[in-house]
Amino acid sequence: MLRSMDDLKHFTLTATDGNVGNIKDFLFDDLTWVIRYLVVETGTWLFSRKVLISSVAIKETNWDDKILTLLISKDQVKNSPNIDTDKPVSRQHEMDYLDFYGYPFYWEGNNLWGGSMTPYAINPQYTGYMPEQKTTFKANHVYENLERLHHQKVDPNLRSCQAVIGYHIHAKDGQIGHITGILVEESNWAIRYFVVKAWHWYGGREVLISPEWITALRWVNDSVSVDLSRQKIKDAPVFDSSKELNRQHEESIYEHYELYGYWRGITNEGVKNGES
């Protein structure tokens, strides 16, 4: 099921021994378009410090009570590596953080979450894959050790979901609107759509744009470029945030753009049949 980031803001996070705090933002990987971390503002128990919580730590989501249950304790959160959430997160910071919790590195593998398509499947409490085993396993595989050293020197492309809201959308033939929301798949935390509001001369309607169609994301001038024409975007099926987005509506979107749906497991390489 697809969920709006707006619905998740201000959710309370509950550890195994009490509340940790409230969600303030999300960090996504702009290479794979997956939410990797939640930015959480702790309460007075940790001097309102902002901390990162990996999506791997999430056990379940209670949408009615607005609670995310975690498989970690408050002591773990308190003693976890201190990362300044207002600055870019380096790969070394990530490695220290994931090592602390005993999580495998999500960038090592061919799936959205390393060796799996979902974050909970790489959680040691589900798989029994402990950090000691990870160290021993790595020591016996020279190639993977080299890969780890390579990743250690490459900073991740982690971006703030909150910062992207308001970014201008540039079609192939000019600007058309701005981002007003983000829709995420609940099972794997993959960003499936950006909600785009067309400017008033296009009727002010909201439509959905998949990250697959983005050709450039420019942080300097707050803009996103897509390989689509303004007319094509204008004529796309209207998105109604008051209604649940079903597969039928998704199919109509992809049919409009003459592209394959992500649920088919087929990668789109540009727009089909020339017209976009």
C-alpha positions in Angstrom: 0.0 0.0 0.0 1.2 3.5 -0.8 1.3 6.1 2.0 1.8 9.8 2.1 4.8 11.3 3.9 2.4 13.9 5.3 0.5 11.1 7.1 3.7 9.9 8.7 4.9 13.3 10.0 4.6 13.6 13.7 4.1 9.9 14.2 5.4 8.7 17.7 8.2 6.1 17.7 7.9 3.5 20.4 11.0 1.5 21.4 10.9 -1.8 23.3 11.0 0.2 26.6 9.1 3.5 25.9 8.6 6.4 23.5 11.6 7.7 21.6 10.1 10.8 20.0 8.3 12.1 16.9 9.2 12.0 13.2 10.3 15.3 11.8 11.8 14.3 8.4 13.0 11.4 6.3 16.2 10.9 4.4 16.0 9.2 1.1 18.6 7.8 -1.2 18.3 9.7 -4.6 20.0 6.8 -6.5 17.5 4.1 -5.6 14.7 6.5 -4.3 14.3 4.6 -1.0 13.7 6.1 2.5 16.8 5.0 4.5 16.4 6.9 7.8 13.8 8.7 9.8 14.8 12.0 11.5 13.4 11.9 15.0 13.2 14.6 17.6 13.5 13.0 21.0 11.6 14.4 24.0 13.0 15.7 27.3 14.5 12.2 28.1 17.3 12.9 25.6 17.3 16.7 25.8 15.2 16.9 22.5 18.2 15.7 20.5 17.5 14.8 16.9 18.5 11.3 16.0 18.5 9.0 13.0 16.4 5.8 13.1 17.0 3.3 10.3 14.0 2.0 8.4 15.4 -1.5 9.3 14.5 -0.9 13.0 10.7 -0.6 12.2 8.6 -3.5 13.4 5.1 -2.3 12.6 3.0 0.8 11.8 -0.2 1.6 13.7 -1.9 4.1 11.4 -4.9 4.6 13.6 -2.9 5.6 16.6 0.0 7.2 14.6 2.6 5.0 16.2 5.7 3.3 14.7 6.9 0.4 16.8 10.7 -0.2 16.8 12.8 -3.3 17.5 15.4 -1.3 19.4 15.6 0.1 23.0 15.9 3.7 24.2 19.4 2.9 25.6 20.5 1.9 22.1 19.1 5.2 20.7 20.9 7.1 23.5 24.2 5.4 22.9 24.1 5.3 19.1 26.7 7.3 17.1 25.8 11.0 17.3 25.1 12.3 13.8 24.3 15.9 13.1 21.0 15.6 11.2 21.3 19.1 9.9 24.4 18.2 7.8 25.0 15.7 5.1 25.5 12.2 6.4 28.8 10.7 5.3 29.3 7.0 4.4 31.6 6.6 7.3 28.9 7.9 9.6 26.5 5.4 8.1 28.9 2.5 8.5 29.5 3.4 12.2 25.7 3.7 12.8 24.8 0.4 11.0 27.6 -1.4 12.7 26.4 -0.2 16.1 23.0 -1.8 15.5 24.4 -4.8 13.7 22.6 -4.0 10.5 24.0 -5.2 7.1 25.0 -2.4 4.7 22.0 -1.8 2.5 24.3 -0.8 -0.4 25.9 -4.2 -0.6 23.6 -6.2 -2.8 21.4 -6.0 -5.9 18.1 -5.3 -4.2 16.6 -2.2 -2.6 17.9 -3.3 0.8 21.1 -5.1 -0.1 20.2 -8.8 -0.1 16.5 -8.2 0.3 13.6 -6.1 -1.1 12.4 -5.1 2.4 14.2 -3.5 5.4 12.8 -5.9 8.1 14.2 -8.8 6.2 17.8 -7.7 6.9 17.1 -6.9 10.6 19.3 -9.3 12.7 16.3 -9.9 15.1 14.5 -11.5 12.2 17.3 -13.2 10.4 19.8 -13.9 13.2 22.5 -12.2 11.1 24.7 -10.8 13.9 27.6 -8.3 13.4 30.2 -10.8 14.5 29.1 -13.1 11.7 29.3 -10.2 9.3 32.9 -9.4 10.3 34.0 -13.1 10.0 32.2 -13.5 6.7 33.9 -10.4 5.3 37.3 -11.5 6.4 37.0 -14.6 4.2 36.0 -12.7 1.1 38.7 -10.5 -0.4 36.5 -9.1 -3.1 33.8 -8.0 -0.8 36.4 -6.4 1.5 37.5 -4.3 -1.5 33.9 -3.4 -2.2 33.5 -2.3 1.4 36.6 -0.1 1.2 35.2 1.4 -2.0 31.9 2.3 -0.5 33.6 3.6 2.6 35.1 6.4 0.4 31.9 7.2 -1.4 29.4 9.4 0.4 25.8 8.4 0.0 23.2 10.5 -1.8 20.9 11.0 1.2 18.4 13.8 0.8 15.7 15.4 3.0 12.1 14.7 2.0 11.1 17.9 3.7 13.5 19.9 1.6 12.2 18.5 -1.7 8.6 19.8 -1.0 8.2 23.0 -3.1 10.8 22.1 -5.7 9.9 23.2 -9.2 9.2 20.7 -11.9 10.8 21.3 -15.3 9.3 19.4 -18.2 11.2 19.1 -21.5 9.6 22.3 -22.8 9.4 24.4 -19.6 8.2 24.6 -16.0 4.8 23.3 -15.1 4.4 23.2 -11.3 6.0 22.2 -8.0 6.2 19.2 -5.6 3.6 19.1 -2.9 3.9 15.6 -1.5 5.6 12.2 -1.6 4.0 8.7 -1.8 5.9 5.8 -0.3 5.4 2.0 -0.5 4.8 0.8 3.0 6.4 -2.6 2.7 9.9 -1.4 1.4 9.9 2.4 2.0 10.5 3.0 -1.7 9.4 6.4 -3.1 6.9 5.6 -5.8 5.6 9.1 -6.7 6.0 12.8 -6.2 2.8 14.7 -6.0 3.0 17.6 -8.4 0.6 20.6 -8.4 0.4 22.2 -11.9 0.4 26.0 -11.9 -3.0 27.8 -12.1 -2.9 28.2 -15.9 -2.9 24.4 -16.1 -5.9 24.2 -13.8 -4.0 23.8 -10.6 -4.6 20.1 -10.7 -2.4 17.5 -8.9 -0.8 14.7 -10.8 1.8 12.0 -10.0 5.4 11.8 -11.3 7.5 8.7 -10.7 11.2 9.1 -9.7 11.9 6.8 -12.7 11.1 9.7 -15.0 13.4 12.2 -13.3 16.5 13.1 -15.4 18.0 15.6 -13.0 17.5 16.7 -9.4 19.2 20.1 -8.8 19.7 21.0 -5.2 21.3 24.3 -6.0 18.2 25.9 -7.7 15.5 23.7 -6.1 14.3 22.0 -9.3 13.5 18.6 -10.8 13.7 17.8 -14.5 11.6 15.1 -16.1 11.7 13.6 -19.6 8.1 14.5 -20.3 6.3 17.4 -22.1 4.1 19.9 -20.2 1.1 18.8 -22.3 1.7 15.1 -21.4 1.8 16.0 -17.7 -1.2 18.3 -17.9 -3.3 15.5 -19.5 -2.2 12.9 -17.0 -4.9 11.3 -14.7 -5.7 13.6 -11.8 -4.6 12.6 -8.3 -7.1 13.0 -5.5 -5.4 12.9 -2.1 -8.7 12.3 -0.4 -9.0 8.9 -2.0 -6.9 5.8 -1.7 -4.6 5.3 -4.7 -5.4 1.9 -6.1 -3.7 -0.2 -8.7 -6.3 0.7 -11.4 -5.4 4.4 -11.0 -1.7 3.5 -11.2 -2.2 1.5 -14.4 -4.0 4.4 -16.0 -1.0 6.7 -15.2 1.5 4.4 -16.7 -0.7 3.7 -19.7 -1.0 7.5 -20.2 2.8 7.8 -20.3 3.1 4.5 -22.3 5.4 3.0 -19.7 5.7 -0.2 -17.8 4.5 -0.2 -14.2 7.1 -0.8 -11.5 5.1 -3.7 -10.1 5.8 -5.6 -13.3 9.5 -5.8 -12.5 10.5 -4.1 -15.7 12.8 -1.1 -15.8 11.8 1.9 -18.0 14.6 3.3 -20.0 13.1 6.6 -21.2 9.7 7.2 -22.6 8.3 4.6 -25.0 7.3 5.4 -28.6 9.1 8.7 -28.7 6.4 11.0 -27.5 6.7 12.3 -23.9 
